[in-house]
Amino acid sequence: MSPEFLEGYTTLLAEVSDTGRLPRRAELDALREVGERAAESGHGLREAVGLFLGETRRVWGTLPGVARAAGATERARTGDAVLGAVDAAIAAFGEGHERAQRLAVRQEEAERREFVDDLLYGRSDLGRLAERAERFGLRLAHEHAVAVAEGDEPFDDIHPVARRVERELLGRFGDRDVLITTKEGRLICVGASRERTVLDAFATYARWPDVGRPGARRVALGRPHSGAGGVVRSYEEALGALELAEQLDLDEPVLRAADLLVFPVLLRDRAAMADLVRTVLGPLTQSRGGAGPLLETIGALAASGYVNAEAARRLKVSVRTLSYRLERIKFLTGYDPSDGLQRFTLETAAMGARLLGWPDKPL
């Protein structure tokens, strides 16, 4: 560390030893500025303290007040004044050093947040974005995929779960092509597709509870795509998967966008889907309990692989009650759940109903 950071320090000690005065405000302000410069130059506080103490030891015997002290009492009084000045000088230097570090951290956080926004929303020039990505450990020329976790409480950068997930992932995979961040209360991981285990590990770690804090309730994984635009696309796929899970009341804790591609297809023509729901499932509204229980029965039967006992367990009803409901579905709609083709029609219409919010929302 250069002696230039000691500018004015030796003079201060000499005057304090000579007169016994306290360091002046201007002198302490100057030391704070020196501390800022040292931090901006990359010097640590421990290194700087060592420099100051070394200089104090070097000049101690040559300080005017110390050199002319006649007795033990005078030497003690002079030494106490000098050590007080040393303490004040190092404290002022440390304040400036810490202030510069806090500013650097805030700037880094702001730049990182701006980069994350541009990366996930595609709002920046792709070439410039790729250059900035290198600084944060991403090489956008490769394929990347995005995973998004949401919980019962919002995540932010200092949330215990977010910090633990980042620590676990970076400890296991390093900081190349792995980015952990938060956005709109969700925990997000961007990972290179060649490291397929990154997103799987993220899904596992994110769902682990922390001390007194719940983990993520659900995690969605987008498909891998190349380039900066691919990150945006994968992120949108993951968000879409979470939205679908909410609409369809899916209970799977980990969703893969690749497994849900049929749903955007179903919704591409909303008018046709509404017509299918109205035609196939509309008669269920004639049931005494409304369409809801019978619609729920169709979904549970499909989710159980058309095993009646499992479907009854999911619905928390007896097999006899389930059989009665199936007969009502067949009678009202004209579609038989035990017939393969008619079963597909019922299941597709039921999916469409959940996507469209029917019967709670009119078609």
One Martini backbone bead per residue (centre of mass of N, CA, C, O) as a GRO file, in nm:
protein
  363
    1MET     BB    1   0.096   0.036   0.024
    2SER     BB    2   0.094   0.356  -0.022
    3PRO     BB    3   0.224   0.645   0.140
    4GLU     BB    4   0.006   0.853   0.031
    5PHE     BB    5  -0.210   0.770   0.261
    6LEU     BB    6  -0.027   0.953   0.484
    7GLU     BB    7  -0.123   1.224   0.435
    8GLY     BB    8  -0.066   1.426   0.728
    9TYR     BB    9  -0.013   1.225   0.966
   10THR     BB   10   0.270   1.299   1.077
   11THR     BB   11   0.203   1.595   1.135
   12LEU     BB   12  -0.020   1.542   1.337
   13LEU     BB   13   0.153   1.392   1.549
   14ALA     BB   14   0.356   1.617   1.599
   15GLU     BB   15   0.155   1.835   1.701
   16VAL     BB   16   0.027   1.673   1.930
   17SER     BB   17   0.295   1.621   2.087
   18ASP     BB   18   0.356   1.933   2.125
   19THR     BB   19   0.043   2.040   2.229
   20GLY     BB   20  -0.214   1.830   2.284
   21ARG     BB   21  -0.408   1.838   2.069
   22LEU     BB   22  -0.674   1.795   1.871
   23PRO     BB   23  -0.814   1.692   1.607
   24ARG     BB   24  -0.932   1.833   1.334
   25ARG     BB   25  -1.189   1.840   1.121
   26ALA     BB   26  -1.026   1.870   0.858
   27GLU     BB   27  -0.838   1.629   0.913
   28LEU     BB   28  -1.062   1.411   0.928
   29ASP     BB   29  -1.182   1.463   0.648
   30ALA     BB   30  -0.925   1.392   0.494
   31LEU     BB   31  -0.914   1.096   0.597
   32ARG     BB   32  -1.181   1.010   0.470
   33GLU     BB   33  -1.091   1.057   0.178
   34VAL     BB   34  -0.859   0.856   0.189
   35GLY     BB   35  -1.039   0.611   0.247
   36GLU     BB   36  -1.193   0.622  -0.019
   37ARG     BB   37  -0.949   0.591  -0.208
   38ALA     BB   38  -0.856   0.318  -0.100
   39ALA     BB   39  -1.114   0.162  -0.174
   40GLU     BB   40  -1.109   0.236  -0.483
   41SER     BB   41  -0.811   0.086  -0.502
   42GLY     BB   42  -0.851  -0.199  -0.322
   43HIS     BB   43  -0.808  -0.148  -0.022
   44GLY     BB   44  -0.796  -0.269   0.284
   45LEU     BB   45  -0.842  -0.204   0.615
   46ARG     BB   46  -0.618  -0.379   0.734
   47GLU     BB   47  -0.390  -0.263   0.563
   48ALA     BB   48  -0.421   0.032   0.659
   49VAL     BB   49  -0.375  -0.009   0.961
   50GLY     BB   50  -0.089  -0.116   0.927
   51LEU     BB   51   0.027   0.143   0.806
   52PHE     BB   52  -0.032   0.335   1.045
   53LEU     BB   53   0.113   0.174   1.269
   54GLY     BB   54   0.390   0.167   1.134
   55GLU     BB   55   0.430   0.475   1.128
   56THR     BB   56   0.405   0.523   1.429
   57ARG     BB   57   0.651   0.349   1.510
   58ARG     BB   58   0.866   0.498   1.335
   59VAL     BB   59   0.807   0.810   1.466
   60TRP     BB   60   0.792   0.816   1.773
   61GLY     BB   61   1.090   0.906   1.864
   62THR     BB   62   1.062   1.190   1.673
   63LEU     BB   63   0.868   1.324   1.832
   64PRO     BB   64   0.877   1.611   1.998
   65GLY     BB   65   0.727   1.536   2.268
   66VAL     BB   66   0.883   1.269   2.316
   67ALA     BB   67   1.182   1.369   2.301
   68ARG     BB   68   1.138   1.601   2.548
   69ALA     BB   69   1.059   1.423   2.764
   70ALA     BB   70   1.156   1.417   3.107
   71GLY     BB   71   0.929   1.222   3.215
   72ALA     BB   72   0.694   0.991   3.282
   73THR     BB   73   0.451   1.183   3.291
   74GLU     BB   74   0.503   1.329   3.021
   75ARG     BB   75   0.514   1.075   2.842
   76ALA     BB   76   0.224   0.982   2.906
   77ARG     BB   77   0.076   1.237   2.810
   78THR     BB   78   0.183   1.233   2.520
   79GLY     BB   79   0.105   0.944   2.445
   80ASP     BB   80  -0.199   0.981   2.487
   81ALA     BB   81  -0.239   1.198   2.269
   82VAL     BB   82  -0.130   1.035   2.029
   83LEU     BB   83  -0.319   0.786   2.054
   84GLY     BB   84  -0.575   0.952   2.014
   85ALA     BB   85  -0.501   1.041   1.725
   86VAL     BB   86  -0.478   0.761   1.606
   87ASP     BB   87  -0.766   0.674   1.662
   88ALA     BB   88  -0.908   0.906   1.504
   89ALA     BB   89  -0.772   0.857   1.230
   90ILE     BB   90  -0.861   0.562   1.183
   91ALA     BB   91  -1.164   0.613   1.212
   92ALA     BB   92  -1.188   0.812   0.974
   93PHE     BB   93  -1.076   0.628   0.760
   94GLY     BB   94  -1.290   0.403   0.803
   95GLU     BB   95  -1.538   0.568   0.727
   96GLY     BB   96  -1.453   0.622   0.434
   97HIS     BB   97  -1.418   0.329   0.349
   98GLU     BB   98  -1.712   0.236   0.412
   99ARG     BB   99  -1.857   0.442   0.235
  100ALA     BB  100  -1.737   0.342  -0.034
  101GLN     BB  101  -1.841   0.051  -0.010
  102ARG     BB  102  -2.143   0.113   0.003
  103LEU     BB  103  -2.156   0.254  -0.269
  104ALA     BB  104  -2.054   0.015  -0.437
  105VAL     BB  105  -2.283  -0.176  -0.359
  106ARG     BB  106  -2.516  -0.003  -0.466
  107GLN     BB  107  -2.416   0.007  -0.756
  108GLU     BB  108  -2.410  -0.297  -0.801
  109GLU     BB  109  -2.709  -0.347  -0.742
  110ALA     BB  110  -2.822  -0.158  -0.961
  111GLU     BB  111  -2.682  -0.296  -1.202
  112ARG     BB  112  -2.800  -0.577  -1.151
  113ARG     BB  113  -3.099  -0.498  -1.166
  114GLU     BB  114  -3.087  -0.384  -1.453
  115PHE     BB  115  -2.988  -0.643  -1.586
  116VAL     BB  116  -3.222  -0.827  -1.504
  117ASP     BB  117  -3.443  -0.667  -1.644
  118ASP     BB  118  -3.321  -0.682  -1.929
  119LEU     BB  119  -3.302  -0.993  -1.943
  120LEU     BB  120  -3.616  -1.068  -1.881
  121TYR     BB  121  -3.735  -0.830  -2.098
  122GLY     BB  122  -3.560  -0.733  -2.345
  123ARG     BB  123  -3.457  -0.396  -2.323
  124SER     BB  124  -3.185  -0.452  -2.475
  125ASP     BB  125  -2.917  -0.470  -2.638
  126LEU     BB  126  -2.787  -0.772  -2.714
  127GLY     BB  127  -2.485  -0.707  -2.729
  128ARG     BB  128  -2.467  -0.548  -2.463
  129LEU     BB  129  -2.589  -0.769  -2.284
  130ALA     BB  130  -2.365  -0.980  -2.327
  131GLU     BB  131  -2.140  -0.810  -2.200
  132ARG     BB  132  -2.274  -0.779  -1.917
  133ALA     BB  133  -2.305  -1.083  -1.852
  134GLU     BB  134  -2.007  -1.153  -1.800
  135ARG     BB  135  -1.990  -1.003  -1.524
  136PHE     BB  136  -2.232  -1.219  -1.412
  137GLY     BB  137  -2.152  -1.520  -1.548
  138LEU     BB  138  -2.271  -1.496  -1.847
  139ARG     BB  139  -2.311  -1.692  -2.158
  140LEU     BB  140  -2.533  -1.618  -2.417
  141ALA     BB  141  -2.439  -1.817  -2.646
  142HIS     BB  142  -2.569  -2.008  -2.474
  143GLU     BB  143  -2.777  -2.214  -2.328
  144HIS     BB  144  -3.077  -2.126  -2.140
  145ALA     BB  145  -3.249  -2.150  -1.826
  146VAL     BB  146  -3.553  -2.096  -1.630
  147ALA     BB  147  -3.630  -2.056  -1.284
  148VAL     BB  148  -3.935  -2.039  -1.077
  149ALA     BB  149  -4.013  -1.926  -0.746
  150GLU     BB  150  -4.291  -1.970  -0.517
  151GLY     BB  151  -4.459  -1.842  -0.227
  152ASP     BB  152  -4.627  -1.737   0.062
  153GLU     BB  153  -4.381  -1.545   0.045
  154PRO     BB  154  -4.185  -1.306  -0.043
  155PHE     BB  155  -3.899  -1.253  -0.232
  156ASP     BB  156  -3.566  -1.147  -0.160
  157ASP     BB  157  -3.225  -1.090  -0.145
  158ILE     BB  158  -3.248  -1.131   0.196
  159HIS     BB  159  -3.369  -1.388   0.204
  160PRO     BB  160  -3.292  -1.682   0.349
  161VAL     BB  161  -3.356  -1.866   0.107
  162ALA     BB  162  -3.203  -1.709  -0.112
  163ARG     BB  163  -2.922  -1.724   0.025
  164ARG     BB  164  -2.904  -2.033   0.046
  165VAL     BB  165  -2.936  -2.106  -0.251
  166GLU     BB  166  -2.690  -1.950  -0.351
  167ARG     BB  167  -2.481  -2.094  -0.175
  168GLU     BB  168  -2.532  -2.382  -0.278
  169LEU     BB  169  -2.491  -2.339  -0.585
  170LEU     BB  170  -2.209  -2.201  -0.583
  171GLY     BB  171  -2.070  -2.432  -0.424
  172ARG     BB  172  -2.136  -2.653  -0.654
  173PHE     BB  173  -2.107  -2.470  -0.952
  174GLY     BB  174  -2.050  -2.191  -0.929
  175ASP     BB  175  -2.040  -1.858  -1.117
  176ARG     BB  176  -2.088  -2.000  -1.392
  177ASP     BB  177  -2.386  -1.979  -1.543
  178VAL     BB  178  -2.507  -1.847  -1.264
  179LEU     BB  179  -2.823  -1.692  -1.159
  180ILE     BB  180  -2.936  -1.518  -0.870
  181THR     BB  181  -3.272  -1.392  -0.811
  182THR     BB  182  -3.523  -1.131  -0.791
  183LYS     BB  183  -3.889  -1.104  -0.882
  184GLU     BB  184  -4.179  -1.013  -0.772
  185GLY     BB  185  -4.136  -1.231  -0.522
  186ARG     BB  186  -3.935  -1.410  -0.682
  187LEU     BB  187  -3.733  -1.689  -0.747
  188ILE     BB  188  -3.433  -1.691  -0.956
  189CYS     BB  189  -3.290  -1.904  -1.222
  190VAL     BB  190  -2.995  -1.895  -1.424
  191GLY     BB  191  -2.901  -2.159  -1.656
  192ALA     BB  192  -2.717  -2.376  -1.809
  193SER     BB  193  -2.814  -2.644  -2.006
  194ARG     BB  194  -2.556  -2.827  -1.966
  195GLU     BB  195  -2.654  -2.785  -1.654
  196ARG     BB  196  -2.920  -2.956  -1.562
  197THR     BB  197  -2.878  -2.970  -1.243
  198VAL     BB  198  -2.926  -2.679  -1.155
  199LEU     BB  199  -3.242  -2.659  -1.163
  200ASP     BB  200  -3.294  -2.905  -0.989
  201ALA     BB  201  -3.146  -2.795  -0.741
  202PHE     BB  202  -3.312  -2.541  -0.712
  203ALA     BB  203  -3.585  -2.684  -0.662
  204THR     BB  204  -3.489  -2.817  -0.401
  205TYR     BB  205  -3.376  -2.577  -0.231
  206ALA     BB  206  -3.631  -2.386  -0.248
  207ARG     BB  207  -3.821  -2.602  -0.079
  208TRP     BB  208  -3.658  -2.554   0.156
  209PRO     BB  209  -3.666  -2.479   0.468
  210ASP     BB  210  -3.613  -2.245   0.699
  211VAL     BB  211  -3.566  -2.084   0.979
  212GLY     BB  212  -3.897  -1.998   1.015
  213ARG     BB  213  -3.907  -2.048   0.692
  214PRO     BB  214  -4.053  -2.101   0.408
  215GLY     BB  215  -4.055  -2.239   0.124
  216ALA     BB  216  -4.132  -2.316  -0.173
  217ARG     BB  217  -4.427  -2.416  -0.329
  218ARG     BB  218  -4.325  -2.354  -0.634
  219VAL     BB  219  -4.170  -2.481  -0.943
  220ALA     BB  220  -4.055  -2.347  -1.259
  221LEU     BB  221  -3.947  -2.476  -1.586
  222GLY     BB  222  -3.795  -2.377  -1.849
  223ARG     BB  223  -3.679  -2.379  -2.153
  224PRO     BB  224  -3.418  -2.405  -2.355
  225HIS     BB  225  -3.226  -2.122  -2.484
  226SER     BB  226  -3.077  -1.901  -2.698
  227GLY     BB  227  -2.969  -1.630  -2.588
  228ALA     BB  228  -3.120  -1.352  -2.469
  229GLY     BB  229  -3.403  -1.424  -2.581
  230GLY     BB  230  -3.411  -1.706  -2.440
  231VAL     BB  231  -3.444  -1.607  -2.152
  232VAL     BB  232  -3.714  -1.471  -2.187
  233ARG     BB  233  -3.869  -1.720  -2.284
  234SER     BB  234  -3.816  -1.902  -2.038
  235TYR     BB  235  -3.940  -1.712  -1.830
  236GLU     BB  236  -4.226  -1.708  -1.955
  237GLU     BB  237  -4.273  -2.011  -1.927
  238ALA     BB  238  -4.254  -2.026  -1.620
  239LEU     BB  239  -4.483  -1.826  -1.562
  240GLY     BB  240  -4.698  -1.985  -1.720
  241ALA     BB  241  -4.686  -2.238  -1.542
  242LEU     BB  242  -4.781  -2.099  -1.281
  243GLU     BB  243  -5.051  -2.001  -1.391
  244LEU     BB  244  -5.164  -2.279  -1.468
  245ALA     BB  245  -5.148  -2.403  -1.185
  246GLU     BB  246  -5.357  -2.208  -1.069
  247GLN     BB  247  -5.593  -2.267  -1.264
  248LEU     BB  248  -5.568  -2.602  -1.228
  249ASP     BB  249  -5.479  -2.692  -0.944
  250LEU     BB  250  -5.195  -2.789  -0.912
  251ASP     BB  251  -4.981  -3.013  -0.697
  252GLU     BB  252  -4.718  -2.976  -0.823
  253PRO     BB  253  -4.400  -2.857  -0.723
  254VAL     BB  254  -4.289  -2.937  -1.019
  255LEU     BB  255  -4.255  -2.759  -1.326
  256ARG     BB  256  -4.270  -2.816  -1.686
  257ALA     BB  257  -4.309  -2.660  -1.977
  258ALA     BB  258  -4.286  -2.912  -2.165
  259ASP     BB  259  -4.551  -3.050  -2.018
  260LEU     BB  260  -4.750  -2.773  -2.103
  261LEU     BB  261  -4.796  -2.722  -2.420
  262VAL     BB  262  -5.105  -2.785  -2.459
  263PHE     BB  263  -5.237  -2.527  -2.333
  264PRO     BB  264  -5.174  -2.305  -2.540
  265VAL     BB  265  -5.324  -2.455  -2.763
  266LEU     BB  266  -5.606  -2.451  -2.632
  267LEU     BB  267  -5.597  -2.115  -2.608
  268ARG     BB  268  -5.566  -2.003  -2.897
  269ASP     BB  269  -5.886  -2.082  -2.921
  270ARG     BB  270  -6.124  -1.965  -2.723
  271ALA     BB  271  -6.386  -2.007  -2.877
  272ALA     BB  272  -6.355  -2.312  -2.922
  273MET     BB  273  -6.326  -2.387  -2.624
  274ALA     BB  274  -6.596  -2.271  -2.528
  275ASP     BB  275  -6.766  -2.453  -2.709
  276LEU     BB  276  -6.675  -2.721  -2.588
  277VAL     BB  277  -6.765  -2.669  -2.300
  278ARG     BB  278  -7.062  -2.607  -2.358
  279THR     BB  279  -7.133  -2.875  -2.506
  280VAL     BB  280  -7.016  -3.095  -2.301
  281LEU     BB  281  -7.062  -2.945  -1.995
  282GLY     BB  282  -7.327  -2.785  -1.971
  283PRO     BB  283  -7.524  -3.016  -1.858
  284LEU     BB  284  -7.403  -3.018  -1.559
  285THR     BB  285  -7.589  -2.781  -1.446
  286GLN     BB  286  -7.839  -2.983  -1.389
  287SER     BB  287  -7.727  -3.056  -1.142
  288ARG     BB  288  -7.796  -3.028  -0.813
  289GLY     BB  289  -7.474  -2.941  -0.746
  290GLY     BB  290  -7.370  -2.883  -1.004
  291ALA     BB  291  -7.072  -2.882  -1.194
  292GLY     BB  292  -6.832  -2.899  -0.997
  293PRO     BB  293  -6.816  -3.200  -0.890
  294LEU     BB  294  -6.805  -3.331  -1.178
  295LEU     BB  295  -6.555  -3.181  -1.275
  296GLU     BB  296  -6.372  -3.286  -1.049
  297THR     BB  297  -6.401  -3.584  -1.127
  298ILE     BB  298  -6.264  -3.574  -1.401
  299GLY     BB  299  -5.988  -3.474  -1.296
  300ALA     BB  300  -5.931  -3.705  -1.092
  301LEU     BB  301  -5.944  -3.939  -1.293
  302ALA     BB  302  -5.710  -3.844  -1.472
  303ALA     BB  303  -5.490  -3.819  -1.241
  304SER     BB  304  -5.535  -4.147  -1.170
  305GLY     BB  305  -5.559  -4.317  -1.441
  306TYR     BB  306  -5.848  -4.444  -1.412
  307VAL     BB  307  -5.864  -4.505  -1.096
  308ASN     BB  308  -6.115  -4.527  -0.884
  309ALA     BB  309  -5.983  -4.548  -0.603
  310GLU     BB  310  -5.795  -4.302  -0.639
  311ALA     BB  311  -6.011  -4.093  -0.706
  312ALA     BB  312  -6.167  -4.122  -0.439
  313ARG     BB  313  -5.933  -4.035  -0.258
  314ARG     BB  314  -5.898  -3.751  -0.376
  315LEU     BB  315  -6.213  -3.677  -0.314
  316LYS     BB  316  -6.317  -3.806  -0.048
  317VAL     BB  317  -6.472  -4.071  -0.145
  318SER     BB  318  -6.651  -4.316  -0.241
  319VAL     BB  319  -6.680  -4.546  -0.486
  320ARG     BB  320  -6.985  -4.523  -0.507
  321THR     BB  321  -6.996  -4.218  -0.550
  322LEU     BB  322  -6.827  -4.217  -0.803
  323SER     BB  323  -7.009  -4.396  -0.977
  324TYR     BB  324  -7.248  -4.204  -0.970
  325ARG     BB  325  -7.109  -3.966  -1.108
  326LEU     BB  326  -7.042  -4.111  -1.374
  327GLU     BB  327  -7.334  -4.159  -1.453
  328ARG     BB  328  -7.413  -3.860  -1.464
  329ILE     BB  329  -7.217  -3.777  -1.681
  330LYS     BB  330  -7.323  -3.968  -1.899
  331PHE     BB  331  -7.620  -3.870  -1.896
  332LEU     BB  332  -7.576  -3.556  -1.946
  333THR     BB  333  -7.352  -3.569  -2.194
  334GLY     BB  334  -7.296  -3.863  -2.348
  335TYR     BB  335  -7.024  -3.931  -2.203
  336ASP     BB  336  -6.786  -4.196  -2.160
  337PRO     BB  337  -6.522  -4.252  -1.939
  338SER     BB  338  -6.464  -4.560  -2.048
  339ASP     BB  339  -6.411  -4.425  -2.317
  340GLY     BB  340  -6.145  -4.324  -2.482
  341LEU     BB  341  -6.252  -4.089  -2.668
  342GLN     BB  342  -6.458  -3.965  -2.466
  343ARG     BB  343  -6.253  -3.914  -2.246
  344PHE     BB  344  -6.084  -3.703  -2.399
  345THR     BB  345  -6.311  -3.496  -2.432
  346LEU     BB  346  -6.364  -3.452  -2.133
  347GLU     BB  347  -6.077  -3.371  -2.049
  348THR     BB  348  -6.042  -3.129  -2.239
  349ALA     BB  349  -6.289  -2.973  -2.137
  350ALA     BB  350  -6.193  -2.956  -1.842
  351MET     BB  351  -5.941  -2.794  -1.897
  352GLY     BB  352  -6.083  -2.556  -2.032
  353ALA     BB  353  -6.256  -2.479  -1.787
  354ARG     BB  354  -6.019  -2.406  -1.601
  355LEU     BB  355  -5.891  -2.192  -1.787
  356LEU     BB  356  -6.180  -2.022  -1.802
  357GLY     BB  357  -6.340  -2.052  -1.515
  358TRP     BB  358  -6.537  -2.279  -1.534
  359PRO     BB  359  -6.846  -2.181  -1.389
  360ASP     BB  360  -6.778  -1.899  -1.255
  361LYS     BB  361  -6.742  -1.817  -1.553
  362PRO     BB  362  -6.871  -1.704  -1.820
  363LEU     BB  363  -6.865  -1.779  -2.174
   0.00000   0.00000   0.00000
